[in-house]
Amino acid sequence: MIVVKFGGTSVGDADAIKRSAEIVRGRLDRSPIVVVSALGGATNALLAVGEQSAKGHLIGALRGVETLRDRHLTECDNLLGKTAEADEIAGELSAMFDELAHLAEALSTLGHVTPRSLDAMASYGEQLSSSLVTAYFKRCGIDAEYVDARDVMVTDNRFMEAEPQTETISVNAREIIYPIVQSGRIPVMGGFIGSTTSGITTTLGRGGSDYSASLVGAALNAEAIEIWTDVDGMLTADPRVVKGAQLIEQIRFDEASELASFGAKVLHPNTIAPAVRLGIPVFIYNSRRPEGKGTRITFDAPHRPVSAIAGKTDVTILKVTAARMLLAHGFLRRVFEIFERNQTSVDVVATSEVSVSVTIDDATRLDALLVDLRALGDVSVERNRGIIAIVGAGICDAGGAMGRALMALGEVKIYMMSLSATGINLTVIVNQDTVVPAIKRLHEEFFGGGS
């Protein structure tokens, strides 16, 4: 049994869905469970409809609904042709768009939008795509069965970033999905969406479709989880930054997780956590080039000094300085309680005798953070910084990888530097405008070739 997940670009139109069907057909002997994202760009369009509605721009919102309706019905026609079956599916899709229009009207009347209502709006993307994909699979001879992801993926009620309830998901997966697989059929479900125990629709946040696939794979102890996207796999750097970025055919779980957390776009940071716990290998493939080698993420990948380099911009440094921090017990605990209370994640931490510096990449709650942190001491803010992560399981080994990295950075100004607790990630904080040239230098040092 394997889990096969198709991202938005892999189900973005009729041609993409046809390619995905052939990929699944080639894996029928491995009992695939299929998880799909919304059609590429659909989630953003749905969220825009919600925002427009709440602002009173109902005509524009309804126009957005009709644009999405036309797109989905066009792809339905391209996939299923002029048949009674096509008419039935088109009717089901159109009924969902009628529901969307009613929801937009309700939000316009209320005059405001909540995370719960945005989840309700965004969830239609995966509901629509999974219905369409299931219909096409049946049309081309694949014995597929639609599964409403909300019946399986139970979460808490933190709307827009709901936390899955793994034990309940495992029970549901065994009761709903496993019998379908055992009967020789192919379950097809949307990723990203779930529901509370009381049945209210939730979403897992951006990248949640990958997370859904990993959770289902872990729940059923799958042989493997395949993520089908629009790139060949994980690369030694972002190919938009480094033209000579190379495919990583095998990479360790911990390395992949670090890269995802520090800017690598292929995986959502949470994606592989459920797989890691059970040692289920995760594969990344390009649905446009299914013959490619892809990337295999597993425990037994080669031990390299540096496997890849990632980076991200729009980082903010917060520095708290307090003389009473010296030899004080519990000071750091109070600092991080403030970040927890303000629901803000910290990426990098550095401490001295009387100060602690942290980086955040989500500054939406910065004002509230500053108010709370100033109760502990003097606080300074540095904006427009960037993070570069040099990731490799052997970066601490004898051989001087860290020294080589610092030499390659040369005169690039470094504001903070940290070696991860696991010893596989050397992180440096630099000016935002030096992130790209710094990554190019580092890639040339460790991998050579066209930067």
ZAMARGU-4260 file (C-alpha; in steps of 0.2 Angstrom, whole numbers, plus 5000, padded with zeros to 4 digits):
<rodrens>
0) 5000/5000/5000 | 5007/5017/4995 | 5000/5035/4996 | 5001/5045/4980 | 4999/5064/4982
5) 4996/5076/4968 | 4999/5094/4970 | 4990/5109/4962 | 5000/5109/4947 | 4999/5090/4945
10) 4980/5092/4944 | 4979/5109/4937 | 4970/5106/4921 | 4964/5091/4910 | 4981/5087/4903
15) 4988/5086/4921 | 4974/5075/4928 | 4977/5063/4913 | 4995/5062/4917 | 4991/5059/4935
20) 4979/5045/4930 | 4993/5036/4920 | 5005/5038/4935 | 4991/5029/4946 | 4988/5016/4933
25) 5006/5011/4934 | 5005/5009/4952 | 4989/4999/4954 | 4998/4983/4959 | 5004/4993/4975
30) 4987/4998/4981 | 4988/5017/4979 | 4978/5029/4990 | 4977/5045/4981 | 4977/5062/4989
35) 4975/5078/4978 | 4976/5097/4981 | 4965/5110/4973 | 4967/5114/4955 | 4983/5126/4955
40) 4978/5143/4961 | 4960/5139/4966 | 4964/5141/4985 | 4970/5158/4983 | 4955/5163/4972
45) 4943/5156/4985 | 4951/5165/4999 | 4950/5181/4988 | 4931/5178/4986 | 4929/5177/5005
50) 4939/5193/5008 | 4930/5203/4994 | 4913/5197/5001 | 4917/5203/5019 | 4922/5220/5012
55) 4905/5222/5003 | 4912/5219/4986 | 4899/5206/4982 | 4898/5208/4963 | 4917/5205/4962
60) 4916/5190/4974 | 4902/5182/4963 | 4912/5186/4948 | 4926/5176/4956 | 4915/5162/4959
65) 4909/5161/4941 | 4927/5162/4935 | 4931/5146/4945 | 4914/5138/4940 | 4919/5141/4922
70) 4936/5134/4924 | 4931/5118/4933 | 4917/5115/4921 | 4928/5117/4906 | 4941/5104/4913
75) 4926/5093/4917 | 4921/5094/4899 | 4939/5091/4893 | 4940/5076/4903 | 4923/5067/4902
80) 4917/5074/4885 | 4898/5075/4881 | 4891/5061/4891 | 4877/5058/4904 | 4891/5054/4916
85) 4899/5071/4912 | 4882/5080/4915 | 4880/5072/4932 | 4897/5077/4938 | 4895/5094/4931
90) 4879/5096/4940 | 4888/5091/4956 | 4902/5103/4954 | 4889/5117/4949 | 4880/5114/4965
95) 4895/5116/4975 | 4898/5133/4966 | 4880/5138/4971 | 4884/5134/4989 | 4900/5145/4987
100) 4889/5160/4980 | 4877/5158/4995 | 4892/5158/5007 | 4899/5174/4998 | 4882/5182/5000
105) 4881/5178/5019 | 4899/5185/5022 | 4894/5201/5013 | 4878/5203/5024 | 4889/5200/5040
110) 4902/5212/5034 | 4917/5203/5041 | 4926/5187/5039 | 4932/5174/5052 | 4945/5160/5051
115) 4931/5148/5052 | 4922/5156/5037 | 4938/5156/5027 | 4941/5138/5030 | 4923/5134/5024
120) 4927/5144/5008 | 4945/5137/5005 | 4939/5119/5008 | 4929/5119/4991 | 4945/5118/4981
125) 4950/5101/4987 | 4931/5095/4987 | 4930/5100/4969 | 4946/5093/4963 | 4944/5076/4971
130) 4927/5074/4964 | 4933/5078/4947 | 4948/5067/4948 | 4938/5053/4954 | 4926/5054/4940
135) 4940/5054/4927 | 4949/5040/4935 | 4933/5030/4933 | 4931/5036/4915 | 4948/5029/4910
140) 4945/5012/4919 | 4953/5015/4936 | 4941/5009/4949 | 4941/5024/4960 | 4930/5029/4975
145) 4928/5046/4982 | 4932/5049/5000 | 4927/5065/5009 | 4943/5069/5018 | 4933/5077/5032
150) 4927/5060/5037 | 4945/5055/5040 | 4955/5070/5045 | 4948/5075/5062 | 4957/5091/5069
155) 4955/5103/5083 | 4946/5120/5080 | 4961/5131/5076 | 4954/5137/5060 | 4966/5140/5045
160) 4980/5130/5054 | 4971/5116/5063 | 4980/5102/5072 | 4976/5084/5067 | 4971/5072/5080
165) 4982/5058/5075 | 4974/5044/5085 | 4957/5048/5078 | 4963/5049/5061 | 4971/5032/5062
170) 4955/5024/5068 | 4945/5033/5054 | 4958/5028/5041 | 4957/5010/5045 | 4938/5010/5046
175) 4935/5021/5030 | 4950/5020/5018 | 4957/5002/5022 | 4942/4993/5017 | 4942/5002/5000
180) 4960/4997/4997 | 4956/4979/5003 | 4942/4978/4990 | 4954/4982/4976 | 4948/5000/4973
185) 4957/5016/4973 | 4952/5029/4987 | 4953/5047/4981 | 4952/5061/4994 | 4957/5079/4995
190) 4971/5085/5006 | 4972/5101/5016 | 4955/5099/5023 | 4947/5091/5039 | 4934/5094/5052
195) 4932/5096/5070 | 4924/5082/5081 | 4908/5091/5079 | 4909/5091/5060 | 4914/5109/5057
200) 4926/5111/5042 | 4944/5115/5045 | 4960/5117/5035 | 4978/5112/5040 | 4986/5128/5033
205) 4997/5130/5018 | 5006/5115/5012 | 4992/5105/5021 | 4989/5093/5007 | 5006/5085/5009
210) 5003/5084/5027 | 4987/5075/5024 | 4996/5062/5013 | 5009/5059/5027 | 4996/5057/5040
215) 4986/5045/5030 | 5002/5035/5026 | 5007/5034/5044 | 4989/5029/5049 | 4989/5014/5038
220) 5008/5011/5039 | 5010/5013/5021 | 5025/5006/5011 | 5029/5023/5004 | 5022/5041/5002
225) 5025/5049/4985 | 5023/5068/4982 | 5020/5072/4964 | 5024/5091/4960 | 5031/5101/4946
230) 5050/5100/4950 | 5061/5085/4949 | 5064/5083/4967 | 5074/5091/4981 | 5089/5101/4974
235) 5105/5107/4981 | 5098/5125/4980 | 5083/5134/4974 | 5085/5133/4955 | 5078/5151/4953
240) 5093/5157/4963 | 5107/5144/4957 | 5105/5139/4939 | 5117/5124/4942 | 5107/5117/4957
245) 5108/5098/4957 | 5096/5084/4960 | 5098/5076/4977 | 5093/5058/4974 | 5093/5053/4992
250) 5092/5064/5008 | 5090/5060/5026 | 5073/5064/5035 | 5081/5077/5047 | 5090/5086/5033
255) 5074/5087/5022 | 5065/5094/5037 | 5078/5107/5041 | 5077/5112/5022 | 5059/5113/5022
260) 5059/5124/5038 | 5071/5136/5031 | 5064/5140/5014 | 5065/5125/5002 | 5048/5126/4993
265) 5046/5107/4988 | 5040/5101/5005 | 5029/5109/5019 | 5039/5109/5035 | 5026/5097/5044
270) 5025/5085/5029 | 5036/5072/5034 | 5034/5072/5053 | 5022/5057/5053 | 5032/5047/5041
275) 5048/5050/5051 | 5040/5043/5066 | 5037/5026/5057 | 5052/5027/5045 | 5041/5027/5030
280) 5051/5033/5015 | 5045/5049/5006 | 5048/5051/4987 | 5046/5067/4977 | 5043/5066/4959
285) 5039/5078/4944 | 5022/5073/4937 | 5028/5081/4920 | 5043/5070/4920 | 5037/5054/4928
290) 5052/5044/4921 | 5064/5055/4932 | 5073/5048/4947 | 5066/5060/4960 | 5071/5062/4978
295) 5070/5048/4991 | 5069/5054/5009 | 5074/5041/5021 | 5084/5037/5037 | 5098/5028/5027
300) 5103/5042/5015 | 5122/5046/5012 | 5131/5055/5026 | 5137/5071/5017 | 5146/5087/5024
305) 5133/5098/5015 | 5118/5091/5006 | 5109/5108/5001 | 5108/5126/5005 | 5092/5136/5008
310) 5087/5153/5011 | 5073/5165/5015 | 5070/5184/5016 | 5058/5195/5026 | 5066/5190/5042
315) 5065/5201/5058 | 5077/5200/5072 | 5071/5204/5090 | 5085/5207/5103 | 5080/5208/5122
320) 5093/5215/5133 | 5091/5214/5152 | 5105/5215/5165 | 5094/5204/5177 | 5096/5190/5164
325) 5113/5187/5171 | 5113/5171/5182 | 5093/5173/5183 | 5083/5157/5182 | 5068/5156/5171
330) 5072/5171/5160 | 5072/5162/5144 | 5056/5153/5149 | 5047/5170/5151 | 5054/5176/5134
335) 5047/5161/5125 | 5031/5161/5134 | 5028/5178/5126 | 5031/5171/5109 | 5019/5156/5113
340) 5005/5168/5119 | 5007/5178/5103 | 5007/5163/5092 | 5023/5167/5084 | 5036/5154/5079
345) 5055/5157/5082 | 5068/5151/5069 | 5085/5155/5076 | 5090/5159/5094 | 5107/5166/5101
350) 5111/5171/5119 | 5124/5181/5128 | 5126/5184/5146 | 5113/5198/5146 | 5103/5197/5130
355) 5094/5185/5119 | 5091/5187/5100 | 5078/5178/5090 | 5072/5178/5072 | 5054/5178/5066
360) 5047/5177/5049 | 5029/5181/5053 | 5029/5199/5060 | 5010/5201/5060 | 5010/5201/5079
365) 5025/5211/5081 | 5017/5226/5090 | 5010/5214/5103 | 5026/5205/5105 | 5036/5222/5108
370) 5024/5227/5122 | 5026/5210/5131 | 5044/5209/5128 | 5048/5227/5135 | 5042/5221/5152
375) 5057/5210/5152 | 5070/5223/5146 | 5076/5234/5132 | 5070/5228/5115 | 5078/5232/5098
380) 5071/5227/5081 | 5081/5224/5065 | 5070/5222/5049 | 5075/5216/5032 | 5086/5202/5036
385) 5088/5185/5028 | 5092/5167/5034 | 5104/5156/5025 | 5104/5137/5031 | 5118/5126/5026
390) 5112/5109/5029 | 5121/5092/5030 | 5122/5078/5042 | 5141/5079/5042 | 5143/5097/5044
395) 5151/5095/5061 | 5163/5081/5055 | 5182/5084/5053 | 5184/5091/5036 | 5181/5109/5039
400) 5164/5111/5031 | 5159/5125/5043 | 5176/5134/5040 | 5174/5132/5021 | 5156/5140/5023
405) 5162/5155/5032 | 5177/5157/5020 | 5165/5157/5006 | 5154/5170/5013 | 5169/5182/5014
410) 5165/5200/5018 | 5146/5196/5019 | 5140/5204/5035 | 5133/5191/5048 | 5121/5197/5062
415) 5118/5180/5070 | 5125/5162/5068 | 5119/5146/5075 | 5122/5128/5074 | 5107/5118/5076
420) 5105/5106/5092 | 5106/5091/5080 | 5122/5098/5072 | 5116/5097/5054 | 5111/5115/5051
425) 5123/5130/5051 | 5112/5145/5050 | 5118/5163/5047 | 5108/5179/5047 | 5113/5192/5034
430) 5105/5207/5026 | 5091/5203/5015 | 5099/5209/4999 | 5114/5198/5002 | 5104/5181/5003
435) 5105/5177/4985 | 5123/5181/4981 | 5128/5172/4998 | 5119/5156/4992 | 5127/5157/4975
440) 5145/5158/4984 | 5141/5144/4996 | 5134/5133/4982 | 5150/5136/4971 | 5160/5131/4986
445) 5152/5115/4990 | 5144/5109/4973 | 5153/5119/4960 | 5146/5123/4943 | 5135/5137/4936
450) 5129/5149/4949
</rodrens>
